[in-house]
Amino acid sequence: MEQVLYLDAAGMPQSWMRLEEAARLYAKDQVLWELGTLTSVLRGGTRRCGARSELAVASVIAGRGIQGRGFRKTPTLTNANLFARDQYLCLYCGEKFPARALTRDHIIPTSRGGANSWENTCAACRRCNNVKGARTPEEAKMELLALPFTPNRFEALLLEGRNIIVDQMEYLRAGLSDNRNWLAS
């Protein structure tokens, strides 16, 4: 396990943290509760009795306040985050593509006053984006397969997490918005 999912006392996701950061919270007795069956064991030095010290760190922990870098309400709109939100699907033709073959499409084109926001952007393959051009989907007679949305805090942590393990994924999936359920497989 490379990262620990850190929650506040109420169970709201706050951030990903390194094992070492989580260990400090355990050492300071700031872990209020933990979840999951998967743990990592950190080993320290040898005690006087000859036994080696060990600390088991759970994959999901809750503590007091915000630790680490904290949580942003809305994740940054980047192509990587956008494509991950849309699960690497072109929201016009429905085909799955590698990130390098996708583009950011502005539903209401920026040239016509459209915002560069989560709700006005979607992943589109190069072909569909070129066909649509500087028109709205209605004008181009292209139907969006899903409505774009701003990821909630559970989705934001899924977008930025790397090597998410089962316990962490189960916890975060429970908080997915209805907007994302159409993509769930």
GIVEN-V315464 format. One record per pair of residues at least 6 apart in sequence whose ideal C-beta (glycine too) atoms are under 8 Angstrom apart, sorted by the first residue. I is the first residue (numbers start at 1). J is the second residue. Records with the same first field share a line. If there is no record, write none. Layout:
I->J ; J
This chain:
1->19 ; 38 ; 39 ; 40 ; 57 ; 59 ; 165
2->18 ; 19 ; 162 ; 163
3->16 ; 17 ; 18 ; 19 ; 161 ; 162 ; 163
4->16 ; 17 ; 18 ; 19 ; 21 ; 22 ; 57 ; 58 ; 59 ; 60 ; 61
5->13 ; 16 ; 59 ; 60 ; 61 ; 157 ; 161 ; 168 ; 171 ; 172
6->13 ; 14 ; 15 ; 16 ; 17 ; 22 ; 61 ; 62 ; 63 ; 67 ; 68
7->13 ; 14 ; 60 ; 61 ; 62 ; 63
8->14 ; 62 ; 63 ; 65 ; 66
9->32 ; 62 ; 63 ; 64
11->62
12->153
13->71 ; 153 ; 154 ; 157 ; 171 ; 172 ; 175
14->66 ; 67 ; 68 ; 70 ; 71
15->66 ; 67 ; 68 ; 69 ; 70 ; 71 ; 157
16->68 ; 157 ; 160 ; 161
17->67 ; 68
19->40 ; 42 ; 57
20->42
21->67 ; 68
22->31 ; 57 ; 61
23->42 ; 55 ; 57
25->31 ; 61 ; 63 ; 67
26->55 ; 57
27->55
30->63 ; 64 ; 67
31->61 ; 62 ; 63
32->62 ; 63 ; 64
33->61 ; 62
34->58 ; 60 ; 61 ; 62
35->58 ; 59 ; 60 ; 61 ; 62 ; 167 ; 171
36->58 ; 59 ; 60 ; 167 ; 168 ; 171
37->167
38->58 ; 59 ; 165 ; 166 ; 167
39->56 ; 57 ; 58 ; 59
40->56 ; 57 ; 59
41->54 ; 55 ; 56 ; 57
42->54 ; 55 ; 57
43->52 ; 53 ; 54
44->52 ; 53 ; 54 ; 55
45->52 ; 53
46->52 ; 53
47->53
59->165 ; 167 ; 168
60->167 ; 168 ; 171
71->153 ; 156
72->156
73->153
74->118 ; 150 ; 151 ; 156
75->81 ; 151 ; 155 ; 156 ; 159 ; 160
77->116 ; 117 ; 118 ; 121
79->99 ; 102 ; 104
80->99
81->151 ; 159 ; 160
82->104 ; 118 ; 121 ; 122 ; 123
83->99 ; 102 ; 123
84->158 ; 159
85->118 ; 123 ; 149 ; 151 ; 155 ; 159 ; 180
86->122 ; 123 ; 146 ; 183
87->96 ; 183
88->96 ; 97 ; 98 ; 99 ; 102 ; 123
89->95 ; 96 ; 97 ; 123 ; 145 ; 183
90->97 ; 102 ; 123 ; 124 ; 125 ; 128
91->105 ; 122 ; 123 ; 124 ; 144 ; 145 ; 146 ; 148
92->105 ; 124 ; 125 ; 128 ; 132 ; 137 ; 142 ; 143 ; 144 ; 145
93->125 ; 127 ; 128
94->145
95->125
97->123 ; 125
101->125 ; 126
102->123 ; 124 ; 125 ; 126
103->123 ; 124 ; 125 ; 126 ; 129
104->121 ; 122 ; 123 ; 124
105->121 ; 122 ; 123 ; 124 ; 128 ; 129 ; 132
106->114 ; 115 ; 116 ; 120 ; 121
107->114 ; 120 ; 121 ; 122 ; 136 ; 137 ; 144 ; 148
108->114 ; 115 ; 120 ; 136
109->134 ; 135 ; 136
110->116
111->134
112->134 ; 136
114->120
117->150
118->148 ; 149 ; 150 ; 151
119->148 ; 149 ; 150
120->148
121->148
122->144 ; 146 ; 148
124->132
128->142
131->140 ; 142
132->140 ; 142
133->140
137->143 ; 144
146->179 ; 182 ; 183
147->179
149->177 ; 179 ; 180
151->158 ; 159 ; 177 ; 180
152->175 ; 176 ; 177
153->175
154->172 ; 173 ; 174 ; 175 ; 176 ; 177
155->172 ; 175 ; 176 ; 177 ; 180
157->172
158->164 ; 169 ; 172 ; 176
161->168 ; 172
164->172
173->184
176->184
